[in-house]
Amino acid sequence: MHRGVLPERPARYQQTAEPLHPEFAARLASRGISELYAHQAQAIDALRARRSVVVATGTASGKSLCYQAPIVSGRAPRPAVGPAV
């Protein structure tokens, strides 16, 4: 087993390709979240583009928001409906 400590690095922020729903953005702002981390914006954009996403980051880095934002903003892709195989 290897155990190590990674050095701290500054946060990187990024905007999504399309803005979040205004009400959702306002609720985030009311909780002190004025910007998304780069991994959050990239995950939200990928989910909106119907791509599969796995986010592996440290504790309290906002992983849940990556998946919740497209749903709450009403921009989550809907599952395809078709005949059962």
C-alpha positions in Angstrom: 0.0 0.0 0.0 1.2 3.5 -0.8 0.1 6.5 1.1 1.0 10.0 0.1 -0.2 13.6 0.5 -0.7 15.6 -2.6 0.2 19.3 -2.5 -2.6 21.8 -2.3 -3.4 23.6 -5.6 -5.6 26.5 -6.4 -9.2 25.9 -7.4 -10.0 26.2 -11.1 -13.4 27.6 -12.1 -15.3 27.4 -15.3 -18.7 28.3 -16.8 -21.0 25.8 -18.4 -21.5 26.0 -22.2 -25.1 27.1 -21.5 -26.1 28.9 -18.4 -27.8 27.2 -15.5 -31.5 27.9 -15.0 -31.7 31.4 -13.4 -33.6 30.2 -10.3 -31.2 27.4 -9.7 -28.2 29.7 -10.1 -29.9 32.1 -7.6 -30.4 29.3 -5.1 -26.7 28.3 -5.4 -25.7 32.0 -4.9 -27.9 32.1 -1.8 -25.7 29.3 -0.4 -22.5 31.1 -1.3 -21.8 29.3 -4.6 -21.1 31.9 -7.2 -18.9 29.9 -9.5 -18.7 26.2 -10.6 -15.5 24.3 -10.3 -14.1 23.2 -13.7 -14.9 19.6 -13.0 -18.5 20.5 -12.2 -19.0 22.6 -15.4 -17.4 19.9 -17.6 -19.6 17.2 -16.0 -22.8 19.2 -16.4 -21.9 19.9 -20.1 -21.2 16.3 -20.7 -24.5 15.2 -19.1 -26.4 17.7 -21.1 -24.8 16.2 -24.2 -26.1 12.8 -23.2 -22.6 11.5 -22.4 -21.8 9.1 -19.6 -20.0 10.7 -16.7 -18.0 9.6 -13.7 -16.6 12.2 -11.3 -13.8 11.1 -9.0 -12.6 14.0 -6.8 -11.9 14.6 -3.2 -14.4 14.9 -0.3 -16.6 18.0 -0.4 -15.5 19.0 -4.0 -19.1 19.2 -5.3 -19.6 15.9 -7.0 -23.3 15.7 -6.2 -23.9 19.0 -7.8 -22.5 17.7 -11.1 -25.4 15.2 -11.3 -28.1 17.3 -9.6 -27.7 20.5 -11.6 -28.9 19.1 -15.0 -31.9 17.5 -13.3 -32.9 20.5 -11.2 -32.3 22.9 -14.1 -34.7 20.9 -16.2 -31.9 20.1 -18.8 -31.4 16.4 -18.0 -31.6 14.2 -21.0 -34.8 12.1 -21.0 -34.4 8.4 -21.4 -35.1 7.1 -24.9 -38.4 5.3 -25.1 -38.8 2.5 -27.5 -39.9 -1.0 -28.0 -38.6 -3.6 -25.5 -36.1 -6.0 -27.0 
